[in-house]
Amino acid sequence: MQQEIDYTSKFDLSLWKKLLHVAKPYHKYLYAIMGLMAINAVCDVVFPRLTGYAMDHFVTGGSAEGLGSFALGYLSVVIIQTACIFLFLFFAGKTEIWVCYAIRKLGFQKLQELPFSYYDRMPVGFLLSRMTTDIQRLADVIGWSLIDLAWGVIILIICGIQMFMLDAQLALVIVLIVPPLALISAYFQKKLLKAHRQVRKTNSQITGAFNEGIMGAKTSKTLVREEENIREFGELTDRMKRASVHSARLNALFMPIVVSLGSLATAYVLYAGGVKVISVPTLMTLGTLQVFVNYSMQFFEPVRQIARIFSELQSAQAAAERVISLLDTEPDIQDTPEVVERFGDNFHPKRENWPELKGDVTFEDVTFRYDTGETVLSHFNLHVKAGESIALVGETGSGKSTIVNLLCRFYEPSEGRILIDGVDYRERSLLWLQSNLGYVLQQPHMFSGTIGENIRYGKPEATEEEVINAAKMANAHDFITRLPMGYRTLVGEGGSLLSSGEKQLVSFARAILVNPALFILDEATSSVDTYSEALIQKAITDLLKNRTSFMIAHRLSTVREADRILVIDHGQIIEEGSHDELIVKRGYYYDLYTGQFQDEQGKLVLDGRRG
């Protein structure tokens, strides 16, 4: 399980700077919105002045002179503010959508760049949560909350200036409320951030539980585990409920305190100002008091808004931390700047500076250990000539898959080096190597779409003829043409509409289409029926000629034609040779092979003959 990053509980300004940098292409919208909000704030400040003027001249003064001009001016301010609000809503909505798009695009791009090791330690639920709810939360904040914050600061400053111009003594009373509000806000921000982090963390676990529940539905039913799954999910949702209620309780306590302090200050202004109007009308008129009270209420409205926005920012910061942690993740395996400069960072098979991969492979004193410290390979040495087929056999956990993953550069050696055509593969581009790979997994993944689209997945520009030829070479063409829609048949989510054997044949055709120099077969026939195995075995025999290939197999019938069979145990080669040579030795491989091919009478079946 991925460990949650222990961030500081303080408001992290640098984090938001990074997010705003991501939104840089849309800064023009943000600037436009801030300008509109500034105009809107000025309009909000002008309205109390107009109201005070109307009260002193038209109500108290009892005169209607200039009323038409006043009404026209008031209407003009209303029209300006209405236009500003319309444009603000338009640009803010547009900003939210485009920022969400930009961050999701960067996030998905990062997921494509990260190596296998990242996915080994990062649960799917956490990634889904980052790419969906977390990013949407950040887009909401950037599109709306930060703009509201700018409006609040502007109107706070203008209202403060206006109040001091009207009555410095009363204005000072209002301003003195701000420090206690700031202290209260700082206290609650820390509490809220901790609570929101717990909510987001639990939400990710729930997303992961949904994912596992859906993907593992068949297994759960066959093991009659529904009740236990419901119990475990109930514990997660209970934890989510408790965390959410705690967060809501803090918010419910925070906002009334802010509102109450502001209301008390306004009440005092109303009392002290009223006394002045009654006792010394020359110091303050009724219209002036009306303007001041309006300003005091407007002054605390942005204070309340700012408090609310900071509360939302604390909530969003938990999401921001998680998204930025993804965007800032550096791949464990990447090309050096020297390699990028030499080969470029985009692969094209016709580029002259990309050398042809012939397939000569050398493991030179290679040691590999995981971050946990577990050593899988220790001083491993192997030389494979170009065009040679190598079979790796051995018990589970012996290091077979690690050898292949190192060759594919999904991982890199902790010590030693791997040479491709005599050159350390770290001196060549990662794309150069992996664009020359054909990899067939034990459980191949089918992408949503048609059979033809899945075969063409690694070479989108392939013609229909090339797709059909690849399917024929993989012995998949016959079963595809028997389907009602042929190559346009939908495979379903994850290939659910195809059998295991059919998916394996399609994945084999997909690997063939890119014409790889290196072929990797990882238990490619272990999960298919006998008929499909025969088809794949025939395709393997034809296709691996003159190609360097590595086959991992527990079903040893698939490795008999390999040029060399390596028996791996605890990361070391304990036996090596062709099938016939190893059978003659009667060692570890002999025991494995004969154990698999013993007939019902306990007699051995070797090479089709009883022995």
C-alpha positions, -999 to +999 in steps of 0.1 A: +000+000+000+013+034-009+022+055+021+006+089+023+030+118+020+034+136+053+030+172+043+032+202+066+000+212+082+006+249+073-009+266+043+017+259+015+019+289-008+045+272-030+021+244-037-005+268-051+022+286-071+030+253-088-007+248-097-010+283-110+020+276-131+002+246-146-026+269-154-003+295-170-019+292-205-052+304-189-037+333-169-053+357-194-087+345-182-077+349-146-064+384-152-097+393-170-117+378-141-097+398-115-103+430-135-140+423-136-141+415-099-123+448-092-149+467-111-176+447-094-161+456-060-161+493-069-197+490-078-205+474-044-188+503-027-206+529-048-241+516-039-239+526-002-227+561-012-257+565-035-280+552-008-266+577+017-269+605-008-306+596-015-314+594+022-298+629+030-311+647-001-344+630-011-357+615+022-344+637+050-342+668+028-376+663+014-366+674-021-370+656-055-345+678-073-320+658-094-339+625-088-340+617-125-302+621-129-297+601-097-319+572-110-300+572-143-267+571-125-279+543-102-292+523-132-258+528-150-240+513-120-265+484-120-259+477-157-221+478-153-222+454-124-246+431-142-223+430-172-193+423-150-211+394-132-221+379-165-185+380-179-171+368-146-193+337-146-184+330-182-147+333-178-146+315-144-166+286-158-143+285-189-112+286-166-125+258-144-130+235-174-097+243-191-076+240-159-092+206-152-084+196-188-048+208-185-041+191-151-057+158-162-037+158-194-004+164-175-014+137-150-022+111-177+010+120-195+030+115-163+013+081-158+025+071-193+061+081-184+063+064-150+080+029-150+066-004-137+081+002-103+057+031-096+027+009-103+041-018-081+038+005-051+008+027-060-027+012-057-052+018-085-077+035-062-052+062-053-044+070-089-081+071-099-089+094-070-060+118-081-071+118-117-108+124-110-121+140-077-088+156-067-082+173-100-119+184-102-115+199-067-085+219-078-102+232-109-131+244-088-107+263-065-087+279-092-118+288-113-139+302-084-124+303-049-092+321-058-112+347-078-136+352-048-105+356-027-093+384-050-127+401-048-127+399-010-093+415-007-102+443-031-135+452-014-119+448+020-094+475+012-118+499-005-144+496+023-117+501+049-106+533+032-141+546+029-149+539+066-118+558+078-128+587+055-163+588+071-154+582+108-119+571+119-130+562+154-158+538+144-136+525+116-109+516+141-134+495+161-143+476+130-107+470+120-097+458+156-120+428+151-098+415+123-068+403+144-090+380+166-106+367+134-072+360+119-061+340+150-094+320+150-090+314+113-054+302+117-064+277+145-093+263+125-073+261+093-049+237+109-077+215+122-096+216+089-066+207+068-059+176+090-096+166+088-098+171+050-066+150+045-083+122+063-114+125+042-094+125+009-073+095+020-103+075+030-120+085-003-091+070-022-094+038-002-131+036-011-123+042-048-098+014-046-124-009-029-149-002-057-122-010-083-113-043-066-149-052-060-158-047-096-127-064-111-128-093-086-166-098-087-163-133-101-136-144-076-157-130-047-188-149-058-169-182-063-154-179-028-188-168-013-171-137+001-198-112-004-207-107+033-170-102+042-166-077+014-197-058+026-183-058+061-149-045+050-165-018+028-188-008+056-158-002+078-143+021+051-175+040+046-180+044+084-145+058+086-153+082+057-185+092+075-167+099+108-140+119+090-166+139+070-188+146+100-157+158+120-148+181+091-184+194+088-185+200+126-153+221+124-168+241+095-201+245+114-183+259+144-159+281+125-183+301+104-207+311+132-178+325+153-167+346+123-203+359+117-209+366+154-178+387+158-187+407+127-223+412+138-212+424+173-189+450+157-217+462+134-241+464+163-217+486+182-213+509+151-251+511+149-253+521+186-224+546+187-233+561+153-270+564+163-259+583+194-239+607+173-268+613+149-292+621+177-269+641+199-246+659+174-262+658+139-235+679+125-209+652+131-229+625+114-261+626+094-285+597+091-274+591+055-237+590+067-247+564+094-265+544+068-234+544+045-211+535+074-233+506+086-235+493+050-197+495+047-192+477+080-215+449+068-197+448+035-164+448+053-172+417+073-188+400+042-154+396+025-139+387+059-164+359+061-158+350+024-120+350+029-125+328+060-147+304+040-122+304+011-093+296+033-113+268+047-119+255+012-083+260+003-073+238+033-097+212+019-083+216-016-047+217-004-050+180+006-060+173-030-033+197-043-006+179-024-017+145-039-019+158-075+014+177-073+030+146-058+020+128-089+031+155-113+064+159-095+072+122-094+104+116-113+106+083-132+131+059-117+142+051-153+147+078-178+172+088-205+201+110-195+203+145-210+232+133-231+211+105-246+182+128-253+205+153-270+220+125-291+190+105-301+161+129-295+131+123-273+106+111-300+110+078-318+106+074-355+118+042-372+132+060-402+153+084-382+190+079-392+203+085-357+184+055-343+207+025-348+192-009-359+187-033-330+203-066-340+196-085-307+229-095-292+223-094-254+248-095-226+241-095-188+275-085-173+278-091-136+243-079-130+229-075-095+193-064-088+176-056-056+143-039-048+140-007-027+130-029+002+165-044+001+155-079-012+182-091-037+167-111-066+198-114-089+234-114-077+263-112-101+243-127-129+261-132-163+246-143-196+254-138-233+227-143-259+237-142-296+215-123-320+187-145-333+190-170-304+159-183-286+163-186-248+138-203-225+138-195-188+124-222-165+123-226-127+102-223-097+080-192-090+102-164-075+134-178-089+141-146-109+129-154-144+106-124-147+132-101-132+157-111-159+131-102-186+120-070-169+157-059-167+162-067-204+131-046-213+144-019-190+113-018-170+138-019-142+176-012-143+204-031-126+214-021-091+250-031-101+266-043-133+253-035-168+233-049-197+246-046-232+225-046-263+246-051-295+277-044-274+266-011-259+253-004-224+215+001-230+216+031-207+236+048-234+208+044-258+172+058-258+146+040-237+122+045-266+147+029-290+148-003-269+111-006-261+100+002-297+120-029-307+102-051-282+074-076-288+059-086-254+032-112-249+019-116-214+003-145-196-029-124-191-029-100-221-048-068-217-074-059-243-083-022-247-119-012-253-126-012-291-125-037-319-101-066-326-085-047-354-079-017-332-063-039-306-040-055-331-031-020-344-026-006-309+012-004-312+012+008-348-019+030-354-008+038-389-008+001-400-029-007-431-057-033-431-035-056-451-007-054-425-032-061-397-046-092-415-010-105-423-001-101-386-032-120-376-024-148-401+011-151-388-003-154-352-028-180-364-056-157-353-071-149-387-093-179-389-112-174-356-115-136-363-131-142-398-156-166-382-170-138-360-200-119-374-181-085-376-147-100-382-119-075-374-146-050-364-158-072-336-158-054-302-137-071-276-156-057-246-140-042-215-107-059-208-115-084-237-145-098-218-162-109-251-132-131-261-120-163-246-085-166-230-071-183-261-086-157-285-072-128-264-038-145-264-038-149-302-049-112-307-021-101-284+004-122-303-008-105-336-004-071-319+032-079-310+040-093-344+026-062-362+054-039-349+080-064-363+102-064-331+138-075-329+134-088-294+105-111-285+094-117-249+069-145-241+059-144-205+039-176-198+022-170-231+005-204-232-001-212-196-037-200-195-050-212-229-066-244-240-048-271-259-060-260-293-049-224-288-016-236-274-010-256-306-018-225-327+005-203-306+033-229-306+032-231-344+033-193-346+062-191-322+082-216-342+078-197-374+082-162-360+111-165-337+135-175-365+163-150-367+149-130-338+163-129-303+137-142-279+132-150-243+104-174-232+093-178-196+073-210-192+060-234-166+044-255-193+076-270-206+061-283-239+064-248-252+102-245-247+114-277-263+124-260-295+144-232-278+181-230-287+190-229-251+170-236-219+182-219-187+171-234-154+170-205-129+171-209-091+175-180-067+187-157-094+214-181-107+217-204-137+219-239-124+215-258-157+219-248-193+215-265-226+190-276-253+160-298-244+177-330-255+210-322-237+192-314-204+171-346-206+202-366-210+218-350-180+188-362-159+191-332-135+167-305-123+152-299-157+146-336-163+127-339-130+106-309-140+098-321-174+091-357-166+069-346-137+047-327-161+044-355-187+036-386-167+006-405-181-022-420-161-004-454-157+027-436-143+047-441-174+068-413-190+059-397-223+091-382-238+091-367-273+059-385-281+073-419-272+067-439-240+099-444-220 
